[in-house]
Amino acid sequence: MTYNKEEDLIRILGWSVSSKLIYLMKKLNNINRDELFEEVVEENKLMKTKSFNSYMTRIDRIRDDVRFI
């Protein structure tokens, strides 16, 4: 399935999950995964390590199908 706009992702995954995925994918355009981990988990404490890894696994699976980022 291809996600052409944010609304497609929100419709499938819901607001909570899709907003976190979109936030992380946008950040990944500018910094690498290790820097993102440091920023999100260690510095800002926005999520726990296990959650971060779970979202990154999900991003790895859908990244090629996301067209709007």
PDB file of N, CA, C and O in Angstrom:
ATOM      1  N   MET A   1       0.840  -1.179   0.000  1.00  0.00           N
ATOM      2  CA  MET A   1       0.000   0.000   0.000  1.00  0.00           C
ATOM      3  C   MET A   1       0.883   1.240   0.000  1.00  0.00           C
ATOM      4  O   MET A   1       1.884   1.291   0.714  1.00  0.00           O
ATOM      5  N   THR A   2       0.524   2.213  -0.778  1.00  0.00           N
ATOM      6  CA  THR A   2       1.267   3.464  -0.869  1.00  0.00           C
ATOM      7  C   THR A   2       0.536   4.554  -0.095  1.00  0.00           C
ATOM      8  O   THR A   2      -0.684   4.693  -0.184  1.00  0.00           O
ATOM      9  N   TYR A   3       1.308   5.321   0.664  1.00  0.00           N
ATOM     10  CA  TYR A   3       0.764   6.441   1.431  1.00  0.00           C
ATOM     11  C   TYR A   3       1.169   7.730   0.724  1.00  0.00           C
ATOM     12  O   TYR A   3       2.319   8.161   0.819  1.00  0.00           O
ATOM     13  N   ASN A   4       0.225   8.342   0.016  1.00  0.00           N
ATOM     14  CA  ASN A   4       0.521   9.541  -0.760  1.00  0.00           C
ATOM     15  C   ASN A   4       0.414  10.825   0.046  1.00  0.00           C
ATOM     16  O   ASN A   4       0.992  11.843  -0.336  1.00  0.00           O
ATOM     17  N   LYS A   5      -0.306  10.794   1.139  1.00  0.00           N
ATOM     18  CA  LYS A   5      -0.449  11.975   1.990  1.00  0.00           C
ATOM     19  C   LYS A   5      -0.613  11.535   3.436  1.00  0.00           C
ATOM     20  O   LYS A   5      -0.917  10.376   3.717  1.00  0.00           O
ATOM     21  N   GLU A   6      -0.405  12.483   4.355  1.00  0.00           N
ATOM     22  CA  GLU A   6      -0.470  12.176   5.780  1.00  0.00           C
ATOM     23  C   GLU A   6      -1.800  11.554   6.169  1.00  0.00           C
ATOM     24  O   GLU A   6      -1.852  10.660   7.014  1.00  0.00           O
ATOM     25  N   GLU A   7      -2.870  12.027   5.556  1.00  0.00           N
ATOM     26  CA  GLU A   7      -4.204  11.533   5.885  1.00  0.00           C
ATOM     27  C   GLU A   7      -4.346  10.033   5.626  1.00  0.00           C
ATOM     28  O   GLU A   7      -5.078   9.349   6.341  1.00  0.00           O
ATOM     29  N   ASP A   8      -3.657   9.524   4.619  1.00  0.00           N
ATOM     30  CA  ASP A   8      -3.696   8.083   4.335  1.00  0.00           C
ATOM     31  C   ASP A   8      -3.110   7.291   5.498  1.00  0.00           C
ATOM     32  O   ASP A   8      -3.670   6.281   5.923  1.00  0.00           O
ATOM     33  N   LEU A   9      -1.992   7.758   5.997  1.00  0.00           N
ATOM     34  CA  LEU A   9      -1.337   7.095   7.121  1.00  0.00           C
ATOM     35  C   LEU A   9      -2.194   7.197   8.381  1.00  0.00           C
ATOM     36  O   LEU A   9      -2.321   6.223   9.123  1.00  0.00           O
ATOM     37  N   ILE A  10      -2.779   8.363   8.627  1.00  0.00           N
ATOM     38  CA  ILE A  10      -3.643   8.563   9.791  1.00  0.00           C
ATOM     39  C   ILE A  10      -4.870   7.662   9.717  1.00  0.00           C
ATOM     40  O   ILE A  10      -5.281   7.085  10.723  1.00  0.00           O
ATOM     41  N   ARG A  11      -5.450   7.541   8.536  1.00  0.00           N
ATOM     42  CA  ARG A  11      -6.640   6.710   8.349  1.00  0.00           C
ATOM     43  C   ARG A  11      -6.346   5.252   8.676  1.00  0.00           C
ATOM     44  O   ARG A  11      -7.191   4.573   9.260  1.00  0.00           O
ATOM     45  N   ILE A  12      -5.179   4.764   8.317  1.00  0.00           N
ATOM     46  CA  ILE A  12      -4.829   3.357   8.531  1.00  0.00           C
ATOM     47  C   ILE A  12      -4.342   3.100   9.953  1.00  0.00           C
ATOM     48  O   ILE A  12      -4.763   2.129  10.581  1.00  0.00           O
ATOM     49  N   LEU A  13      -3.464   3.953  10.468  1.00  0.00           N
ATOM     50  CA  LEU A  13      -2.805   3.683  11.745  1.00  0.00           C
ATOM     51  C   LEU A  13      -3.362   4.463  12.931  1.00  0.00           C
ATOM     52  O   LEU A  13      -3.043   4.150  14.079  1.00  0.00           O
ATOM     53  N   GLY A  14      -4.183   5.468  12.672  1.00  0.00           N
ATOM     54  CA  GLY A  14      -4.706   6.290  13.755  1.00  0.00           C
ATOM     55  C   GLY A  14      -3.797   7.471  14.053  1.00  0.00           C
ATOM     56  O   GLY A  14      -2.651   7.521  13.608  1.00  0.00           O
ATOM     57  N   TRP A  15      -4.331   8.424  14.817  1.00  0.00           N
ATOM     58  CA  TRP A  15      -3.602   9.661  15.100  1.00  0.00           C
ATOM     59  C   TRP A  15      -2.330   9.453  15.904  1.00  0.00           C
ATOM     60  O   TRP A  15      -1.274   9.975  15.545  1.00  0.00           O
ATOM     61  N   SER A  16      -2.422   8.706  16.970  1.00  0.00           N
ATOM     62  CA  SER A  16      -1.289   8.571  17.891  1.00  0.00           C
ATOM     63  C   SER A  16      -0.068   7.962  17.219  1.00  0.00           C
ATOM     64  O   SER A  16       1.027   8.524  17.261  1.00  0.00           O
ATOM     65  N   VAL A  17      -0.271   6.822  16.608  1.00  0.00           N
ATOM     66  CA  VAL A  17       0.845   6.110  15.977  1.00  0.00           C
ATOM     67  C   VAL A  17       1.368   6.878  14.772  1.00  0.00           C
ATOM     68  O   VAL A  17       2.576   7.067  14.629  1.00  0.00           O
ATOM     69  N   SER A  18       0.462   7.318  13.908  1.00  0.00           N
ATOM     70  CA  SER A  18       0.905   7.978  12.676  1.00  0.00           C
ATOM     71  C   SER A  18       1.604   9.300  12.960  1.00  0.00           C
ATOM     72  O   SER A  18       2.557   9.642  12.260  1.00  0.00           O
ATOM     73  N   SER A  19       1.167  10.048  13.953  1.00  0.00           N
ATOM     74  CA  SER A  19       1.827  11.323  14.246  1.00  0.00           C
ATOM     75  C   SER A  19       3.251  11.092  14.737  1.00  0.00           C
ATOM     76  O   SER A  19       4.149  11.866  14.405  1.00  0.00           O
ATOM     77  N   LYS A  20       3.469  10.047  15.518  1.00  0.00           N
ATOM     78  CA  LYS A  20       4.826   9.727  15.976  1.00  0.00           C
ATOM     79  C   LYS A  20       5.690   9.259  14.817  1.00  0.00           C
ATOM     80  O   LYS A  20       6.851   9.650  14.702  1.00  0.00           O
ATOM     81  N   LEU A  21       5.118   8.417  13.954  1.00  0.00           N
ATOM     82  CA  LEU A  21       5.875   7.943  12.791  1.00  0.00           C
ATOM     83  C   LEU A  21       6.256   9.094  11.870  1.00  0.00           C
ATOM     84  O   LEU A  21       7.388   9.161  11.392  1.00  0.00           O
ATOM     85  N   ILE A  22       5.323   9.990  11.624  1.00  0.00           N
ATOM     86  CA  ILE A  22       5.585  11.143  10.755  1.00  0.00           C
ATOM     87  C   ILE A  22       6.667  12.026  11.362  1.00  0.00           C
ATOM     88  O   ILE A  22       7.572  12.472  10.657  1.00  0.00           O
ATOM     89  N   TYR A  23       6.578  12.279  12.657  1.00  0.00           N
ATOM     90  CA  TYR A  23       7.589  13.087  13.355  1.00  0.00           C
ATOM     91  C   TYR A  23       8.973  12.459  13.199  1.00  0.00           C
ATOM     92  O   TYR A  23       9.933  13.144  12.845  1.00  0.00           O
ATOM     93  N   LEU A  24       9.074  11.166  13.461  1.00  0.00           N
ATOM     94  CA  LEU A  24      10.366  10.483  13.378  1.00  0.00           C
ATOM     95  C   LEU A  24      10.891  10.441  11.943  1.00  0.00           C
ATOM     96  O   LEU A  24      12.087  10.635  11.722  1.00  0.00           O
ATOM     97  N   MET A  25      10.016  10.190  10.967  1.00  0.00           N
ATOM     98  CA  MET A  25      10.462  10.136   9.566  1.00  0.00           C
ATOM     99  C   MET A  25      10.960  11.501   9.089  1.00  0.00           C
ATOM    100  O   MET A  25      11.942  11.580   8.350  1.00  0.00           O
ATOM    101  N   LYS A  26      10.289  12.573   9.507  1.00  0.00           N
ATOM    102  CA  LYS A  26      10.751  13.915   9.128  1.00  0.00           C
ATOM    103  C   LYS A  26      12.113  14.205   9.735  1.00  0.00           C
ATOM    104  O   LYS A  26      12.977  14.789   9.080  1.00  0.00           O
ATOM    105  N   LYS A  27      12.307  13.800  10.983  1.00  0.00           N
ATOM    106  CA  LYS A  27      13.605  13.995  11.638  1.00  0.00           C
ATOM    107  C   LYS A  27      14.701  13.189  10.938  1.00  0.00           C
ATOM    108  O   LYS A  27      15.838  13.646  10.824  1.00  0.00           O
ATOM    109  N   LEU A  28      14.353  11.995  10.473  1.00  0.00           N
ATOM    110  CA  LEU A  28      15.333  11.127   9.813  1.00  0.00           C
ATOM    111  C   LEU A  28      15.826  11.700   8.487  1.00  0.00           C
ATOM    112  O   LEU A  28      16.861  11.274   7.975  1.00  0.00           O
ATOM    113  N   ASN A  29      15.092  12.662   7.929  1.00  0.00           N
ATOM    114  CA  ASN A  29      15.558  13.304   6.704  1.00  0.00           C
ATOM    115  C   ASN A  29      16.782  14.170   6.956  1.00  0.00           C
ATOM    116  O   ASN A  29      17.567  14.422   6.042  1.00  0.00           O
ATOM    117  N   ASN A  30      16.948  14.630   8.199  1.00  0.00           N
ATOM    118  CA  ASN A  30      18.027  15.565   8.528  1.00  0.00           C
ATOM    119  C   ASN A  30      19.133  14.972   9.374  1.00  0.00           C
ATOM    120  O   ASN A  30      20.267  15.449   9.332  1.00  0.00           O
ATOM    121  N   ILE A  31      18.824  13.943  10.140  1.00  0.00           N
ATOM    122  CA  ILE A  31      19.830  13.341  11.022  1.00  0.00           C
ATOM    123  C   ILE A  31      19.758  11.827  10.903  1.00  0.00           C
ATOM    124  O   ILE A  31      18.773  11.284  10.403  1.00  0.00           O
ATOM    125  N   ASN A  32      20.806  11.147  11.364  1.00  0.00           N
ATOM    126  CA  ASN A  32      20.803   9.683  11.278  1.00  0.00           C
ATOM    127  C   ASN A  32      20.089   9.074  12.486  1.00  0.00           C
ATOM    128  O   ASN A  32      19.694   9.776  13.417  1.00  0.00           O
ATOM    129  N   ARG A  33      19.939   7.781  12.445  1.00  0.00           N
ATOM    130  CA  ARG A  33      19.168   7.054  13.464  1.00  0.00           C
ATOM    131  C   ARG A  33      19.752   7.209  14.873  1.00  0.00           C
ATOM    132  O   ARG A  33      19.009   7.360  15.843  1.00  0.00           O
ATOM    133  N   ASP A  34      21.078   7.171  14.980  1.00  0.00           N
ATOM    134  CA  ASP A  34      21.726   7.305  16.290  1.00  0.00           C
ATOM    135  C   ASP A  34      21.510   8.691  16.882  1.00  0.00           C
ATOM    136  O   ASP A  34      21.241   8.831  18.076  1.00  0.00           O
ATOM    137  N   GLU A  35      21.629   9.705  16.049  1.00  0.00           N
ATOM    138  CA  GLU A  35      21.386  11.075  16.518  1.00  0.00           C
ATOM    139  C   GLU A  35      19.924  11.265  16.912  1.00  0.00           C
ATOM    140  O   GLU A  35      19.619  11.954  17.886  1.00  0.00           O
ATOM    141  N   LEU A  36      19.029  10.652  16.152  1.00  0.00           N
ATOM    142  CA  LEU A  36      17.605  10.725  16.470  1.00  0.00           C
ATOM    143  C   LEU A  36      17.316  10.053  17.805  1.00  0.00           C
ATOM    144  O   LEU A  36      16.555  10.583  18.615  1.00  0.00           O
ATOM    145  N   PHE A  37      17.913   8.900  18.038  1.00  0.00           N
ATOM    146  CA  PHE A  37      17.750   8.208  19.319  1.00  0.00           C
ATOM    147  C   PHE A  37      18.216   9.089  20.466  1.00  0.00           C
ATOM    148  O   PHE A  37      17.534   9.230  21.481  1.00  0.00           O
ATOM    149  N   GLU A  38      19.381   9.671  20.287  1.00  0.00           N
ATOM    150  CA  GLU A  38      19.935  10.540  21.327  1.00  0.00           C
ATOM    151  C   GLU A  38      18.998  11.716  21.614  1.00  0.00           C
ATOM    152  O   GLU A  38      18.755  12.054  22.773  1.00  0.00           O
ATOM    153  N   GLU A  39      18.480  12.330  20.564  1.00  0.00           N
ATOM    154  CA  GLU A  39      17.592  13.490  20.717  1.00  0.00           C
ATOM    155  C   GLU A  39      16.245  13.117  21.337  1.00  0.00           C
ATOM    156  O   GLU A  39      15.782  13.774  22.270  1.00  0.00           O
ATOM    157  N   VAL A  40      15.627  12.074  20.821  1.00  0.00           N
ATOM    158  CA  VAL A  40      14.262  11.722  21.226  1.00  0.00           C
ATOM    159  C   VAL A  40      14.222  10.982  22.562  1.00  0.00           C
ATOM    160  O   VAL A  40      13.376  11.273  23.408  1.00  0.00           O
ATOM    161  N   VAL A  41      15.125  10.036  22.754  1.00  0.00           N
ATOM    162  CA  VAL A  41      15.073   9.189  23.948  1.00  0.00           C
ATOM    163  C   VAL A  41      15.923   9.753  25.087  1.00  0.00           C
ATOM    164  O   VAL A  41      15.449   9.868  26.217  1.00  0.00           O
ATOM    165  N   GLU A  42      17.162  10.099  24.793  1.00  0.00           N
ATOM    166  CA  GLU A  42      18.072  10.485  25.866  1.00  0.00           C
ATOM    167  C   GLU A  42      17.929  11.947  26.288  1.00  0.00           C
ATOM    168  O   GLU A  42      17.849  12.240  27.481  1.00  0.00           O
ATOM    169  N   GLU A  43      17.896  12.853  25.336  1.00  0.00           N
ATOM    170  CA  GLU A  43      17.855  14.280  25.689  1.00  0.00           C
ATOM    171  C   GLU A  43      16.455  14.743  26.083  1.00  0.00           C
ATOM    172  O   GLU A  43      16.265  15.306  27.160  1.00  0.00           O
ATOM    173  N   ASN A  44      15.478  14.507  25.211  1.00  0.00           N
ATOM    174  CA  ASN A  44      14.133  15.049  25.429  1.00  0.00           C
ATOM    175  C   ASN A  44      13.183  14.094  26.141  1.00  0.00           C
ATOM    176  O   ASN A  44      12.100  14.489  26.572  1.00  0.00           O
ATOM    177  N   LYS A  45      13.599  12.830  26.260  1.00  0.00           N
ATOM    178  CA  LYS A  45      12.790  11.815  26.946  1.00  0.00           C
ATOM    179  C   LYS A  45      11.341  11.771  26.432  1.00  0.00           C
ATOM    180  O   LYS A  45      10.391  11.723  27.213  1.00  0.00           O
ATOM    181  N   LEU A  46      11.200  11.789  25.112  1.00  0.00           N
ATOM    182  CA  LEU A  46       9.879  11.737  24.493  1.00  0.00           C
ATOM    183  C   LEU A  46       9.312  10.327  24.454  1.00  0.00           C
ATOM    184  O   LEU A  46       8.096  10.145  24.397  1.00  0.00           O
ATOM    185  N   MET A  47      10.192   9.326  24.485  1.00  0.00           N
ATOM    186  CA  MET A  47       9.743   7.931  24.521  1.00  0.00           C
ATOM    187  C   MET A  47      10.854   7.069  25.084  1.00  0.00           C
ATOM    188  O   MET A  47      12.009   7.485  25.174  1.00  0.00           O
ATOM    189  N   LYS A  48      10.476   5.859  25.460  1.00  0.00           N
ATOM    190  CA  LYS A  48      11.431   4.894  26.001  1.00  0.00           C
ATOM    191  C   LYS A  48      12.150   4.195  24.844  1.00  0.00           C
ATOM    192  O   LYS A  48      11.702   4.231  23.698  1.00  0.00           O
ATOM    193  N   THR A  49      13.260   3.569  25.173  1.00  0.00           N
ATOM    194  CA  THR A  49      14.075   2.872  24.177  1.00  0.00           C
ATOM    195  C   THR A  49      13.268   1.816  23.428  1.00  0.00           C
ATOM    196  O   THR A  49      13.362   1.717  22.205  1.00  0.00           O
ATOM    197  N   LYS A  50      12.486   1.038  24.142  1.00  0.00           N
ATOM    198  CA  LYS A  50      11.703  -0.028  23.505  1.00  0.00           C
ATOM    199  C   LYS A  50      10.698   0.549  22.510  1.00  0.00           C
ATOM    200  O   LYS A  50      10.515  -0.002  21.425  1.00  0.00           O
ATOM    201  N   SER A  51      10.048   1.648  22.870  1.00  0.00           N
ATOM    202  CA  SER A  51       9.094   2.289  21.956  1.00  0.00           C
ATOM    203  C   SER A  51       9.811   2.830  20.729  1.00  0.00           C
ATOM    204  O   SER A  51       9.345   2.656  19.604  1.00  0.00           O
ATOM    205  N   PHE A  52      10.933   3.478  20.945  1.00  0.00           N
ATOM    206  CA  PHE A  52      11.712   4.015  19.828  1.00  0.00           C
ATOM    207  C   PHE A  52      12.068   2.906  18.850  1.00  0.00           C
ATOM    208  O   PHE A  52      11.883   3.052  17.642  1.00  0.00           O
ATOM    209  N   ASN A  53      12.577   1.802  19.371  1.00  0.00           N
ATOM    210  CA  ASN A  53      12.963   0.679  18.510  1.00  0.00           C
ATOM    211  C   ASN A  53      11.759   0.109  17.769  1.00  0.00           C
ATOM    212  O   ASN A  53      11.874  -0.271  16.603  1.00  0.00           O
ATOM    213  N   SER A  54      10.623   0.045  18.424  1.00  0.00           N
ATOM    214  CA  SER A  54       9.400  -0.444  17.795  1.00  0.00           C
ATOM    215  C   SER A  54       8.972   0.467  16.633  1.00  0.00           C
ATOM    216  O   SER A  54       8.626  -0.013  15.554  1.00  0.00           O
ATOM    217  N   TYR A  55       9.001   1.779  16.867  1.00  0.00           N
ATOM    218  CA  TYR A  55       8.639   2.725  15.807  1.00  0.00           C
ATOM    219  C   TYR A  55       9.637   2.682  14.662  1.00  0.00           C
ATOM    220  O   TYR A  55       9.249   2.790  13.499  1.00  0.00           O
ATOM    221  N   MET A  56      10.910   2.526  14.972  1.00  0.00           N
ATOM    222  CA  MET A  56      11.911   2.472  13.915  1.00  0.00           C
ATOM    223  C   MET A  56      11.733   1.206  13.064  1.00  0.00           C
ATOM    224  O   MET A  56      11.937   1.246  11.851  1.00  0.00           O
ATOM    225  N   THR A  57      11.362   0.105  13.681  1.00  0.00           N
ATOM    226  CA  THR A  57      11.088  -1.124  12.938  1.00  0.00           C
ATOM    227  C   THR A  57       9.909  -0.912  11.998  1.00  0.00           C
ATOM    228  O   THR A  57       9.929  -1.345  10.846  1.00  0.00           O
ATOM    229  N   ARG A  58       8.895  -0.247  12.502  1.00  0.00           N
ATOM    230  CA  ARG A  58       7.714   0.040  11.680  1.00  0.00           C
ATOM    231  C   ARG A  58       8.075   0.968  10.520  1.00  0.00           C
ATOM    232  O   ARG A  58       7.616   0.773   9.394  1.00  0.00           O
ATOM    233  N   ILE A  59       8.897   1.975  10.800  1.00  0.00           N
ATOM    234  CA  ILE A  59       9.349   2.897   9.749  1.00  0.00           C
ATOM    235  C   ILE A  59      10.126   2.135   8.683  1.00  0.00           C
ATOM    236  O   ILE A  59       9.942   2.373   7.489  1.00  0.00           O
ATOM    237  N   ASP A  60      10.987   1.228   9.105  1.00  0.00           N
ATOM    238  CA  ASP A  60      11.759   0.434   8.149  1.00  0.00           C
ATOM    239  C   ASP A  60      10.842  -0.341   7.205  1.00  0.00           C
ATOM    240  O   ASP A  60      11.152  -0.505   6.025  1.00  0.00           O
ATOM    241  N   ARG A  61       9.707  -0.819   7.733  1.00  0.00           N
ATOM    242  CA  ARG A  61       8.774  -1.596   6.924  1.00  0.00           C
ATOM    243  C   ARG A  61       7.979  -0.745   5.943  1.00  0.00           C
ATOM    244  O   ARG A  61       7.708  -1.188   4.827  1.00  0.00           O
ATOM    245  N   ILE A  62       7.600   0.476   6.339  1.00  0.00           N
ATOM    246  CA  ILE A  62       6.709   1.282   5.487  1.00  0.00           C
ATOM    247  C   ILE A  62       7.423   2.404   4.741  1.00  0.00           C
ATOM    248  O   ILE A  62       6.819   3.039   3.876  1.00  0.00           O
ATOM    249  N   ARG A  63       8.664   2.659   5.043  1.00  0.00           N
ATOM    250  CA  ARG A  63       9.397   3.822   4.507  1.00  0.00           C
ATOM    251  C   ARG A  63       9.310   3.939   2.980  1.00  0.00           C
ATOM    252  O   ARG A  63       9.107   5.032   2.452  1.00  0.00           O
ATOM    253  N   ASP A  64       9.461   2.833   2.287  1.00  0.00           N
ATOM    254  CA  ASP A  64       9.445   2.863   0.814  1.00  0.00           C
ATOM    255  C   ASP A  64       8.055   3.189   0.252  1.00  0.00           C
ATOM    256  O   ASP A  64       7.930   3.622  -0.894  1.00  0.00           O
ATOM    257  N   ASP A  65       7.018   2.978   1.061  1.00  0.00           N
ATOM    258  CA  ASP A  65       5.645   3.223   0.607  1.00  0.00           C
ATOM    259  C   ASP A  65       5.139   4.618   0.951  1.00  0.00           C
ATOM    260  O   ASP A  65       4.053   5.008   0.522  1.00  0.00           O
ATOM    261  N   VAL A  66       5.917   5.371   1.722  1.00  0.00           N
ATOM    262  CA  VAL A  66       5.510   6.718   2.115  1.00  0.00           C
ATOM    263  C   VAL A  66       6.023   7.707   1.069  1.00  0.00           C
ATOM    264  O   VAL A  66       7.229   7.820   0.851  1.00  0.00           O
ATOM    265  N   ARG A  67       5.106   8.415   0.429  1.00  0.00           N
ATOM    266  CA  ARG A  67       5.462   9.319  -0.666  1.00  0.00           C
ATOM    267  C   ARG A  67       5.495  10.787  -0.252  1.00  0.00           C
ATOM    268  O   ARG A  67       6.096  11.602  -0.952  1.00  0.00           O
ATOM    269  N   PHE A  68       4.866  11.143   0.866  1.00  0.00           N
ATOM    270  CA  PHE A  68       4.697  12.560   1.204  1.00  0.00           C
ATOM    271  C   PHE A  68       5.831  13.145   2.029  1.00  0.00           C
ATOM    272  O   PHE A  68       5.846  14.354   2.260  1.00  0.00           O
ATOM    273  N   ILE A  69       6.777  12.336   2.481  1.00  0.00           N
ATOM    274  CA  ILE A  69       7.903  12.850   3.268  1.00  0.00           C
ATOM    275  C   ILE A  69       9.162  12.785   2.423  1.00  0.00           C
ATOM    276  O   ILE A  69      10.237  13.169   2.885  1.00  0.00           O
TER     277      ILE A  69
END
